[in-house]
Amino acid sequence: MIPILERLPVRFKSRATMVFVHDLAMIALAWVGAWWIRFDLSIPPSSMNQALSALPVMALLQGIAFLHVGLYRGMWRFISLSDLSRIFKATIIGVCVGAVALFLINRMSLVPRSIFPLYGLLLILMISGPRLLYRWLKEHYLQEIDARKALVVGAGAAGEMLVQDLLRDPSYGCFPVGIVDDDPGKRGREIHGVRVLGGGDRIPEFADRTGAEIVLLALPSATTAQIRRMVGFCEKAGVAIRTLPRVHDMPGSGVAVSGLRSISIEDLLSRPPISLDRGSIERGISGRVIAVTGGGGSIGSELCRQIAGFGPRRLMVLDHSEYNLYTIERDLRERFPRLDLDIILGDICDERAVRHTFAERSPDIVFHAAAYKHVPMLEREVREAIRVNVFGTECVARAAAAARVGKFVLISTDKAVNPANIMGASKYVAERVCADLARTGSPTRFITIRFGNVLGSAGSVVSLFRSQIEQGGPVTVTHPEIERYFMTIAEACQLVMEAGSVGEGGEVFVLDMGEPVKIRYLAEQMIWLSGKVPGEGVPIEFIGLRPGEKLIEELFHPEENPMQTQHEKLLLARLRPCDATLFSKGIDDLRFAWQRLDESQMRRLLALLASDFAGSDDGRVLPFDFLRRPSGQGPR
């Protein structure tokens, strides 16, 4: 085999050899064709002999020129301007070198000079023509036979690249039959031969007309509202939908068909990317020792990943779960091989161990993410809710103060506002514990951050719905009108770091959660995105509100007077006034009841401490104004 072809990969050798033979045949045809045109379509026998005698020289030199410019490294299906440039360059080289060779052999006495430009022109056409024809056939006919017909939404740069890739490579299994774009100026135009049909509101019509089975969103900068709109049109059309990643999630390589993915519920509920004060966060984290309790949990682990990206001197990850610690340790070591990682297995309620850990390692900032969060379970397990969420927070906070930690950041929940369940009440009391410590003159600045449901966190409704949908249903919703605030884990952790960097101590920051979402809508969209029909393919069952569950969660108590901060997504709440002496006595009484395993008293005291919590062991509503009483008066 020709030496240059030998260097090609094995799977291309036979194909490249066939292409090379094809090109040699085209050289012969172009050479004879040039003579044929030169002699007015009738070559005299003597001239034919002259043409054939010169042909071996031209074929040899032209073939070498093709190999020299790397013509056989490309594939016909992907022929581009660079390939055409190689053909043109090789032809010019072949013509020039061939003319010189024939001049040296016989002074070109047997070859008319006009043959060479004619030959060059014909050869360019004969070499490039079959390649262009093959690509056109591959893109417009051959691929369409087995591929799914697709509508591409977006006639911009991303849409153009997506259409081009789909036409080039049939292995993707999709063939673009139309482009959808809301810009009236683009309608009727074509991109790589695919017509822009019209606006997105006509997707059902276009899908019916073209037989499209799938819609591909090529809108990397699309807002959540735009994605919801397109999903609604696709739902009406009964076609599947896929999307390219958003700009902030797109890899450095840019648009690629391989990046197409299913629409996730996060796409429908998230907001535009948060604008962070990265400089402020970096100044607060870079070069410092950062501790994260509950660092193996869903929120804690994401917080660890984001903190690691800001270059801390050391990252301490505390958790009571071996498996969670193992998982986050492996992940962090793979992503950040130079990170000084300190993995600590332990219980946040072990006061001696926590104090020893903080005293020995001297963290600069503690993010306290460790907590129990499952509302129905904590309604039954009151003692554990109090142990971890109240006493655990108090233990870690006091250890931080004793170790003179710079900042202690408590991660709280919207369920702490007017709490109607054990979980919310325990977190409200945890907020009060931190607020109480902030007033003691401790060098540690205590900051609380409160937000709503986090999409994809352990035990979240999204995880439950996914599992129920996979099993064929029913998807259980407690009430048709129940609604919740949602935020992605990444968004929540970004704002936690932002609040931690700007907080001066004593504040309760509340994350702007946007508009609440009805859980029924969430269930319907998740069912539809799974390729099934809500109520038909997968039924939705309303099971009634669970103990301690509210229809609508709140981010602020009416008396907390929320204020805007410098960051548009961070609001500031002021906790209601509280008698510190009575609160301290209430905590002591709660600890005594906890030690005696007196669940009835634990519920009552937790309710009193939480002020507005209306639950008791016998279901009665109690007048919980304990925190508002004048000093010196105890509970009734």
C-alpha positions as CSV (number, residue, x, y, z in Angstrom):
1,M,0.0,0.0,0.0
2,I,1.1,3.6,-0.6
3,P,3.3,4.6,2.4
4,I,1.2,7.7,3.3
5,L,-1.9,5.7,3.3
6,E,-0.2,3.2,5.6
7,R,-0.2,5.9,8.3
8,L,-4.0,6.1,8.3
9,P,-6.0,4.2,11.0
10,V,-6.7,0.6,10.0
11,R,-10.5,1.2,9.7
12,F,-9.9,3.9,7.1
13,K,-7.2,2.1,5.0
14,S,-9.6,0.3,2.6
15,R,-11.9,3.2,2.3
16,A,-9.0,5.6,1.7
17,T,-7.6,3.3,-1.0
18,M,-11.0,3.2,-2.8
19,V,-11.2,7.0,-2.7
20,F,-7.6,7.3,-4.0
21,V,-8.4,4.9,-6.9
22,H,-11.6,7.0,-7.6
23,D,-9.5,10.2,-7.7
24,L,-7.0,8.6,-10.1
25,A,-9.9,7.8,-12.4
26,M,-11.1,11.4,-12.1
27,I,-7.6,12.5,-13.0
28,A,-7.7,10.4,-16.2
29,L,-11.2,11.6,-17.1
30,A,-10.2,15.3,-16.5
31,W,-7.1,14.9,-18.6
32,V,-8.8,13.3,-21.5
33,G,-11.8,15.7,-21.1
34,A,-9.5,18.7,-21.4
35,W,-8.2,17.3,-24.7
36,W,-11.7,16.6,-25.8
37,I,-12.8,20.2,-25.2
38,R,-9.6,21.6,-26.7
39,F,-10.3,19.8,-30.0
40,D,-14.0,20.7,-30.2
41,L,-15.3,17.4,-28.8
42,S,-13.4,15.3,-31.4
43,I,-9.8,14.3,-30.6
44,P,-7.7,13.3,-33.6
45,P,-6.0,9.9,-33.2
46,S,-2.6,11.4,-33.1
47,S,-3.5,13.8,-30.4
48,M,-5.2,11.0,-28.4
49,N,-1.9,9.1,-28.5
50,Q,-0.1,12.2,-27.2
51,A,-2.7,12.6,-24.4
52,L,-2.4,9.0,-23.3
53,S,1.4,9.1,-23.3
54,A,1.4,12.1,-21.0
55,L,-1.3,10.7,-18.7
56,P,0.9,8.5,-16.5
57,V,3.1,11.4,-15.7
58,M,0.1,13.7,-14.8
59,A,-1.6,10.9,-12.8
60,L,1.5,10.1,-10.8
61,L,2.3,13.7,-9.9
62,Q,-1.3,14.7,-9.3
63,G,-1.8,11.7,-7.0
64,I,1.3,12.7,-5.0
65,A,-0.1,16.2,-4.7
66,F,-3.4,14.9,-3.3
67,L,-1.5,12.9,-0.7
68,H,0.8,15.7,0.1
69,V,-2.0,18.1,1.1
70,G,-3.7,15.5,3.3
71,L,-6.8,15.2,1.1
72,Y,-7.6,11.7,2.5
73,R,-7.7,12.6,6.1
74,G,-11.2,13.9,5.8
75,M,-14.5,12.1,5.1
76,W,-16.8,12.8,2.2
77,R,-19.8,13.1,4.6
78,F,-18.1,16.0,6.3
79,I,-16.6,17.8,3.3
80,S,-16.1,21.5,4.1
81,L,-14.4,24.6,2.8
82,S,-11.1,23.4,4.1
83,D,-11.4,20.2,2.1
84,L,-12.3,22.2,-1.1
85,S,-9.3,24.4,-0.4
86,R,-7.1,21.3,-0.3
87,I,-8.5,20.1,-3.6
88,F,-7.8,23.5,-5.2
89,K,-4.3,23.6,-3.7
90,A,-3.4,20.1,-4.8
91,T,-4.8,20.7,-8.3
92,I,-2.7,23.8,-8.8
93,I,0.4,21.9,-7.5
94,G,-0.3,19.0,-9.9
95,V,-0.9,21.2,-12.9
96,C,2.3,23.3,-12.3
97,V,4.6,20.3,-11.4
98,G,3.1,18.3,-14.3
99,A,3.7,21.1,-16.8
100,V,7.3,21.4,-15.6
101,A,7.8,17.6,-15.8
102,L,6.4,17.4,-19.4
103,F,8.6,20.4,-20.4
104,L,11.7,18.6,-19.1
105,I,10.7,15.4,-20.8
106,N,9.8,16.7,-24.3
107,R,9.8,20.5,-24.1
108,M,5.9,20.2,-24.0
109,S,6.0,19.8,-27.8
110,L,3.2,17.3,-27.6
111,V,0.9,19.0,-25.2
112,P,-1.0,22.2,-26.1
113,R,-0.6,24.9,-23.3
114,S,-4.4,25.4,-23.2
115,I,-4.8,21.8,-21.9
116,F,-3.5,22.7,-18.5
117,P,-6.1,25.3,-17.4
118,L,-8.9,23.1,-18.8
119,Y,-7.6,20.1,-17.0
120,G,-7.3,22.0,-13.7
121,L,-10.8,23.3,-13.9
122,L,-12.3,19.9,-14.8
123,L,-10.3,18.1,-12.1
124,I,-11.5,20.5,-9.4
125,L,-15.1,19.8,-10.5
126,M,-14.7,16.0,-10.8
127,I,-12.9,15.7,-7.4
128,S,-15.2,18.0,-5.4
129,G,-18.4,17.2,-7.2
130,P,-18.9,13.5,-6.0
131,R,-17.9,14.5,-2.5
132,L,-20.4,17.3,-2.3
133,L,-23.1,15.1,-3.9
134,Y,-22.5,12.4,-1.3
135,R,-22.8,14.8,1.5
136,W,-26.0,16.3,0.1
137,L,-27.5,12.9,-0.3
138,K,-26.4,11.8,3.1
139,E,-27.9,14.9,4.7
140,H,-31.2,15.0,2.8
141,Y,-32.2,11.5,1.9
142,L,-30.1,8.6,3.3
143,Q,-30.3,9.8,6.9
144,E,-34.0,10.5,6.8
145,I,-34.9,6.9,6.3
146,D,-34.2,5.6,9.8
147,A,-34.0,8.8,11.9
148,R,-36.7,10.4,14.1
149,K,-38.0,13.6,12.5
150,A,-37.2,16.6,14.7
151,L,-38.2,20.2,15.0
152,V,-35.3,22.4,16.1
153,V,-36.3,25.4,18.2
154,G,-34.0,28.3,17.7
155,A,-32.5,29.7,14.5
156,G,-29.5,31.3,16.1
157,A,-25.9,30.1,16.3
158,A,-26.8,27.1,18.6
159,G,-29.6,26.1,16.3
160,E,-27.4,26.3,13.2
161,M,-24.7,24.2,14.8
162,L,-27.3,21.6,16.0
163,V,-28.9,21.3,12.6
164,Q,-25.4,20.9,11.0
165,D,-24.4,18.2,13.4
166,L,-27.7,16.3,12.9
167,L,-27.3,16.4,9.2
168,R,-23.7,15.3,9.3
169,D,-24.0,12.3,11.6
170,P,-26.9,9.8,11.3
171,S,-25.8,8.1,14.5
172,Y,-27.6,10.7,16.5
173,G,-30.9,9.2,15.2
174,C,-32.6,12.6,14.5
175,F,-33.2,14.3,11.2
176,P,-34.3,18.0,11.3
177,V,-37.4,18.6,9.2
178,G,-38.0,22.2,10.3
179,I,-36.8,25.1,12.5
180,V,-39.0,27.0,14.8
181,D,-38.2,30.6,15.8
182,D,-40.3,33.5,17.1
183,D,-38.3,36.1,15.1
184,P,-40.6,37.0,12.1
185,G,-37.6,38.1,10.1
186,K,-36.2,34.6,10.0
187,R,-39.4,32.9,8.8
188,G,-39.1,31.3,5.4
189,R,-35.3,31.3,5.4
190,E,-33.2,28.1,5.4
191,I,-30.3,26.9,7.5
192,H,-28.3,24.1,5.8
193,G,-31.4,23.5,3.6
194,V,-33.8,23.2,6.6
195,R,-36.6,25.8,6.5
196,V,-37.6,28.1,9.3
197,L,-41.3,27.4,9.6
198,G,-42.6,30.0,12.1
199,G,-43.1,30.7,15.8
200,G,-43.1,28.4,18.8
201,D,-46.8,28.8,19.4
202,R,-47.3,26.8,16.2
203,I,-45.3,23.7,17.3
204,P,-48.5,21.5,17.4
205,E,-49.3,22.5,13.8
206,F,-45.7,22.0,12.5
207,A,-45.4,18.7,14.3
208,D,-48.6,17.4,12.6
209,R,-47.5,18.8,9.2
210,T,-44.0,17.4,9.2
211,G,-44.6,14.2,11.2
212,A,-42.0,15.4,13.8
213,E,-41.7,13.1,16.8
214,I,-39.3,15.2,18.9
215,V,-38.6,18.8,19.5
216,L,-35.0,19.9,20.2
217,L,-34.5,23.2,22.1
218,A,-31.4,25.0,20.9
219,L,-31.8,28.0,23.2
220,P,-28.9,28.1,25.6
221,S,-29.9,31.5,26.9
222,A,-33.6,30.6,27.4
223,T,-35.3,31.7,30.6
224,T,-37.4,29.4,32.7
225,A,-40.5,31.1,31.3
226,Q,-39.5,30.4,27.7
227,I,-38.7,26.7,28.5
228,R,-42.1,26.3,30.3
229,R,-43.8,27.9,27.2
230,M,-42.1,25.4,24.8
231,V,-42.8,22.5,27.1
232,G,-46.5,23.5,27.1
233,F,-46.6,23.6,23.3
234,C,-44.9,20.2,23.1
235,E,-47.3,18.8,25.6
236,K,-50.2,19.9,23.4
237,A,-48.5,18.4,20.3
238,G,-47.8,15.1,22.1
239,V,-44.2,15.1,21.1
240,A,-41.0,14.5,23.2
241,I,-38.7,17.3,24.0
242,R,-34.9,17.6,24.5
243,T,-32.7,20.6,25.2
244,L,-29.2,21.7,25.0
245,P,-27.6,22.8,28.3
246,R,-28.0,26.4,29.3
247,V,-25.1,28.8,28.7
248,H,-23.8,28.6,32.3
249,D,-23.9,24.8,32.2
250,M,-22.4,24.4,28.7
251,P,-19.0,22.9,28.5
252,G,-16.1,24.8,26.9
253,S,-16.5,22.9,23.7
254,G,-19.8,24.7,23.1
255,V,-22.8,23.3,21.3
256,A,-22.9,19.5,20.7
257,V,-25.6,17.1,19.9
258,S,-24.2,14.8,22.6
259,G,-25.2,17.5,25.1
260,L,-28.9,17.1,24.4
261,R,-30.7,15.9,27.4
262,S,-34.3,15.6,28.7
263,I,-36.0,18.6,30.3
264,S,-35.6,18.3,34.0
265,I,-38.0,19.7,36.6
266,E,-35.2,22.0,37.6
267,D,-35.4,23.6,34.2
268,L,-39.0,24.5,34.8
269,L,-38.6,25.8,38.4
270,S,-35.2,27.4,38.4
271,R,-34.5,31.1,37.9
272,P,-31.8,33.0,35.9
273,P,-28.2,32.4,37.2
274,I,-27.5,34.2,40.4
275,S,-25.1,37.1,40.2
276,L,-22.6,36.5,43.0
277,D,-20.2,38.9,44.5
278,R,-17.4,36.3,43.9
279,G,-14.8,38.7,45.2
280,S,-16.5,39.0,48.6
281,I,-17.0,35.3,48.8
282,E,-13.4,34.6,47.9
283,R,-12.1,37.0,50.4
284,G,-14.1,35.3,53.1
285,I,-13.1,31.7,52.1
286,S,-9.7,31.7,50.3
287,G,-6.9,30.8,52.6
288,R,-9.2,30.1,55.6
289,V,-10.2,26.9,57.4
290,I,-13.8,26.2,56.7
291,A,-15.9,23.6,58.5
292,V,-19.2,22.2,57.3
293,T,-21.4,20.1,59.6
294,G,-23.7,17.7,57.8
295,G,-21.2,17.9,55.0
296,G,-22.2,14.5,53.6
297,G,-25.9,15.5,53.1
298,S,-27.4,16.8,49.9
299,I,-27.1,20.5,50.9
300,G,-23.9,20.1,52.9
301,S,-22.1,18.2,50.1
302,E,-22.9,20.8,47.5
303,L,-21.8,23.5,49.9
304,C,-18.5,21.7,50.3
305,R,-18.0,21.5,46.5
306,Q,-18.6,25.2,46.0
307,I,-16.5,26.2,49.0
308,A,-13.6,24.0,47.6
309,G,-13.7,26.0,44.4
310,F,-12.8,29.2,46.3
311,G,-9.5,27.8,47.6
312,P,-9.8,27.4,51.4
313,R,-6.7,26.6,53.3
314,R,-8.4,23.5,54.7
315,L,-12.0,22.2,54.4
316,M,-13.4,20.3,57.4
317,V,-16.3,18.0,56.6
318,L,-18.2,16.7,59.6
319,D,-21.0,14.1,59.3
320,H,-22.3,11.1,61.3
321,S,-22.8,8.9,58.2
322,E,-19.9,6.8,57.1
323,Y,-21.3,6.3,53.6
324,N,-22.0,10.0,53.1
325,L,-18.5,11.0,54.2
326,Y,-16.9,8.3,52.0
327,T,-18.9,9.6,49.0
328,I,-18.2,13.3,49.5
329,E,-14.5,12.6,50.3
330,R,-14.0,10.6,47.1
331,D,-15.9,13.3,45.0
332,L,-13.8,16.2,46.5
333,R,-10.5,14.4,46.1
334,E,-11.3,13.7,42.4
335,R,-12.4,17.3,41.7
336,F,-9.9,19.1,43.9
337,P,-6.8,17.0,44.2
338,R,-4.8,19.8,45.9
339,L,-7.5,20.5,48.5
340,D,-6.4,20.0,52.1
341,L,-9.4,17.9,53.1
342,D,-10.2,17.0,56.8
343,I,-12.9,14.3,57.0
344,I,-14.4,13.9,60.5
345,L,-16.9,11.2,61.5
346,G,-18.8,12.2,64.6
347,D,-22.0,13.4,66.2
348,I,-22.7,17.1,66.5
349,C,-24.4,16.4,69.9
350,D,-21.1,15.0,71.4
351,E,-20.2,18.3,73.1
352,R,-16.7,17.2,74.2
353,A,-15.7,15.8,70.8
354,V,-17.0,18.9,69.0
355,R,-15.2,21.3,71.3
356,H,-12.0,19.3,71.0
357,T,-12.3,19.3,67.2
358,F,-12.8,23.0,67.0
359,A,-10.1,23.8,69.5
360,E,-7.6,21.6,67.8
361,R,-8.3,22.6,64.2
362,S,-9.3,26.3,64.7
363,P,-11.9,26.8,61.9
364,D,-12.5,30.4,60.7
365,I,-16.0,29.8,59.5
366,V,-18.5,27.1,60.5
367,F,-21.5,26.3,58.1
368,H,-24.0,24.3,60.2
369,A,-26.0,22.2,57.7
370,A,-26.5,19.2,59.9
371,A,-30.2,18.7,60.7
372,Y,-33.1,16.4,60.6
373,K,-35.6,17.6,58.0
374,H,-38.3,14.9,57.3
375,V,-41.5,16.5,58.6
376,P,-43.8,13.4,59.1
377,M,-41.0,11.3,60.7
378,L,-40.1,14.1,63.1
379,E,-43.7,14.4,64.1
380,R,-43.2,10.9,65.6
381,E,-39.6,11.3,66.7
382,V,-39.8,14.4,68.8
383,R,-36.9,13.5,71.0
384,E,-34.5,13.1,68.1
385,A,-35.7,16.3,66.4
386,I,-34.9,18.2,69.6
387,R,-31.6,16.4,70.2
388,V,-30.2,17.2,66.7
389,N,-32.0,20.4,65.6
390,V,-32.0,22.2,68.9
391,F,-29.3,20.8,71.2
392,G,-27.0,19.8,68.3
393,T,-27.2,23.4,67.0
394,E,-26.5,24.8,70.5
395,C,-23.6,22.4,71.0
396,V,-21.9,23.3,67.7
397,A,-22.6,27.0,68.2
398,R,-21.2,27.1,71.7
399,A,-18.1,25.1,70.6
400,A,-17.6,27.7,67.8
401,A,-17.8,30.5,70.4
402,A,-15.4,28.7,72.7
403,A,-12.9,28.3,69.9
404,R,-13.3,31.9,68.8
405,V,-14.5,31.0,65.4
406,G,-15.0,34.0,63.2
407,K,-18.4,33.2,61.9
408,F,-21.1,30.6,62.6
409,V,-23.7,30.2,59.8
410,L,-26.9,28.3,60.6
411,I,-28.8,26.9,57.7
412,S,-32.5,27.1,58.6
413,T,-35.8,26.6,56.8
414,D,-39.0,28.4,55.9
415,K,-40.9,25.9,58.1
416,A,-39.5,27.8,61.0
417,V,-41.9,30.7,60.2
418,N,-45.2,30.2,62.2
419,P,-44.2,26.6,62.6
420,A,-47.0,24.0,62.4
421,N,-44.8,20.9,62.9
422,I,-42.0,19.6,65.1
423,M,-39.4,20.0,62.4
424,G,-40.2,23.7,61.9
425,A,-40.5,24.4,65.6
426,S,-37.1,22.8,66.3
427,K,-35.5,24.9,63.6
428,Y,-37.1,28.1,64.9
429,V,-35.7,27.4,68.3
430,A,-32.3,26.8,66.7
431,E,-32.6,30.2,65.1
432,R,-33.4,31.7,68.6
433,V,-30.4,29.9,70.1
434,C,-28.1,31.6,67.6
435,A,-29.7,34.9,68.0
436,D,-29.3,34.6,71.8
437,L,-25.6,33.7,71.5
438,A,-25.2,36.7,69.1
439,R,-26.2,39.0,72.0
440,T,-23.7,37.6,74.5
441,G,-20.7,39.6,73.2
442,S,-19.0,36.5,71.8
443,P,-16.2,37.2,69.2
444,T,-18.1,34.7,67.0
445,R,-20.6,36.3,64.6
446,F,-23.7,34.2,64.4
447,I,-25.7,34.4,61.2
448,T,-28.8,32.5,60.2
449,I,-29.9,31.8,56.6
450,R,-33.5,30.7,55.9
451,F,-34.8,29.2,52.7
452,G,-37.5,26.9,51.3
453,N,-37.5,23.5,49.7
454,V,-34.4,22.5,47.8
455,L,-34.9,20.6,44.5
456,G,-33.3,17.2,44.6
457,S,-32.3,17.2,48.2
458,A,-32.5,13.9,50.1
459,G,-36.2,13.1,51.0
460,S,-37.5,15.9,48.8
461,V,-40.9,15.7,47.1
462,V,-39.1,15.6,43.7
463,S,-37.2,12.4,44.7
464,L,-40.4,10.9,45.9
465,F,-42.3,11.7,42.7
466,R,-39.5,10.3,40.5
467,S,-39.7,7.0,42.4
468,Q,-43.5,6.8,42.2
469,I,-43.4,7.6,38.4
470,E,-40.8,4.9,37.8
471,Q,-43.1,2.4,39.5
472,G,-46.1,3.5,37.4
473,G,-47.8,5.5,40.1
474,P,-49.9,6.7,41.7
475,V,-48.1,10.0,42.4
476,T,-49.3,11.1,45.8
477,V,-50.1,14.7,46.5
478,T,-51.4,15.7,49.9
479,H,-53.8,18.5,48.7
480,P,-54.8,20.0,45.3
481,E,-53.9,23.6,46.5
482,I,-50.7,22.9,48.5
483,E,-47.8,25.0,47.3
484,R,-44.2,25.4,48.2
485,Y,-41.1,27.6,47.4
486,F,-38.4,25.8,45.5
487,M,-34.7,26.5,44.8
488,T,-32.0,24.3,43.3
489,I,-29.3,23.0,45.6
490,A,-26.6,25.0,43.7
491,E,-28.6,28.3,44.0
492,A,-29.2,27.8,47.7
493,C,-25.5,27.1,48.5
494,Q,-24.3,30.0,46.4
495,L,-26.6,32.3,48.4
496,V,-25.5,30.7,51.7
497,M,-21.9,31.6,50.9
498,E,-22.9,35.1,49.9
499,A,-24.8,35.7,53.1
500,G,-22.0,34.2,55.1
501,S,-19.5,36.6,53.5
502,V,-21.6,39.8,54.0
503,G,-23.1,38.9,57.4
504,E,-21.9,40.9,60.4
505,G,-23.6,38.9,63.1
506,G,-27.1,38.6,64.5
507,E,-28.8,38.7,61.1
508,V,-31.4,36.3,59.8
509,F,-31.0,36.3,56.0
510,V,-33.9,35.0,53.9
511,L,-33.3,33.8,50.4
512,D,-35.6,35.2,47.7
513,M,-37.3,32.0,46.6
514,G,-39.3,33.5,43.8
515,E,-42.9,32.5,43.3
516,P,-44.3,29.4,45.1
517,V,-45.2,26.4,43.0
518,K,-48.3,24.2,43.3
519,I,-47.2,20.7,44.1
520,R,-50.0,19.4,41.8
521,Y,-48.3,21.3,38.9
522,L,-45.0,19.8,39.9
523,A,-46.4,16.3,39.8
524,E,-48.1,16.8,36.4
525,Q,-45.0,18.2,34.8
526,M,-42.7,15.5,36.1
527,I,-45.1,12.8,34.8
528,W,-45.3,14.5,31.4
529,L,-41.5,14.9,31.2
530,S,-41.2,11.2,31.9
531,G,-43.0,10.5,28.6
532,K,-46.4,9.6,30.3
533,V,-49.7,11.3,30.6
534,P,-50.8,12.8,34.0
535,G,-54.0,11.1,35.2
536,E,-53.9,8.4,32.5
537,G,-50.5,6.8,32.2
538,V,-49.7,7.7,35.8
539,P,-52.6,8.6,38.1
540,I,-52.3,11.4,40.7
541,E,-53.8,10.6,44.1
542,F,-54.7,13.3,46.7
543,I,-54.1,11.7,50.2
544,G,-54.8,14.7,52.5
545,L,-52.5,16.9,54.5
546,R,-50.1,15.1,56.8
547,P,-49.7,15.9,60.5
548,G,-48.1,19.3,60.8
549,E,-48.3,20.2,57.1
550,K,-49.4,23.6,56.0
551,L,-51.0,24.5,52.6
552,I,-48.7,27.5,52.1
553,E,-45.3,28.0,53.6
554,E,-44.1,31.5,54.6
555,L,-40.6,33.0,54.5
556,F,-41.3,35.7,57.1
557,H,-43.3,36.2,60.2
558,P,-45.6,39.3,59.8
559,E,-43.6,41.0,62.6
560,E,-40.2,40.3,61.2
561,N,-40.2,43.3,58.8
562,P,-38.1,42.0,55.9
563,M,-35.6,44.5,54.4
564,Q,-33.7,44.4,51.1
565,T,-29.9,44.0,51.2
566,Q,-27.2,44.9,48.7
567,H,-27.8,41.5,47.1
568,E,-31.2,41.3,45.3
569,K,-31.7,37.7,46.3
570,L,-30.9,38.2,50.0
571,L,-33.5,39.7,52.3
572,L,-33.0,40.5,56.0
573,A,-35.4,39.6,58.7
574,R,-35.4,40.8,62.3
575,L,-36.5,38.2,64.8
576,R,-39.3,39.3,67.2
577,P,-38.1,40.5,70.6
578,C,-37.5,37.8,73.1
579,D,-36.9,37.7,76.9
580,A,-33.4,36.1,77.0
581,T,-33.9,34.9,80.6
582,L,-37.2,33.2,79.9
583,F,-35.8,31.7,76.7
584,S,-32.8,30.3,78.6
585,K,-35.0,28.8,81.3
586,G,-37.2,27.3,78.6
587,I,-34.2,25.6,77.0
588,D,-33.2,24.2,80.4
589,D,-36.7,22.9,81.0
590,L,-36.7,21.3,77.5
591,R,-33.4,19.6,78.2
592,F,-34.8,18.2,81.5
593,A,-37.9,16.9,79.8
594,W,-35.7,15.4,77.0
595,Q,-33.6,13.6,79.6
596,R,-36.7,12.2,81.3
597,L,-38.1,11.0,77.9
598,D,-41.3,13.0,78.7
599,E,-42.6,13.4,75.2
600,S,-45.7,15.2,76.2
601,Q,-43.7,17.9,78.0
602,M,-41.2,18.0,75.2
603,R,-43.9,18.9,72.7
604,R,-45.4,21.5,75.1
605,L,-42.1,23.2,75.8
606,L,-41.0,23.1,72.2
607,A,-44.3,24.7,71.3
608,L,-43.9,27.4,73.9
609,L,-40.3,28.1,72.8
610,A,-41.4,28.3,69.2
611,S,-44.0,30.9,70.3
612,D,-46.5,30.4,67.4
613,F,-46.4,26.6,67.2
614,A,-49.9,25.1,67.6
615,G,-49.4,21.4,68.3
616,S,-49.5,19.2,71.4
617,D,-49.5,15.5,72.1
618,D,-53.3,15.5,72.4
619,G,-53.9,17.7,69.4
620,R,-55.2,20.7,71.4
621,V,-54.3,24.2,70.3
622,L,-52.4,26.0,73.1
623,P,-52.0,29.7,73.7
624,F,-48.3,29.9,72.9
625,D,-47.5,33.5,74.0
626,F,-44.8,32.4,76.4
627,L,-42.0,34.4,74.6
628,R,-44.1,37.6,74.7
629,R,-44.8,37.6,78.5
630,P,-43.2,40.2,80.8
631,S,-40.1,39.2,82.6
632,G,-40.7,37.3,85.8
633,Q,-43.7,35.4,84.6
634,G,-43.4,31.8,83.5
635,P,-45.6,29.5,81.5
636,R,-49.1,28.8,82.8
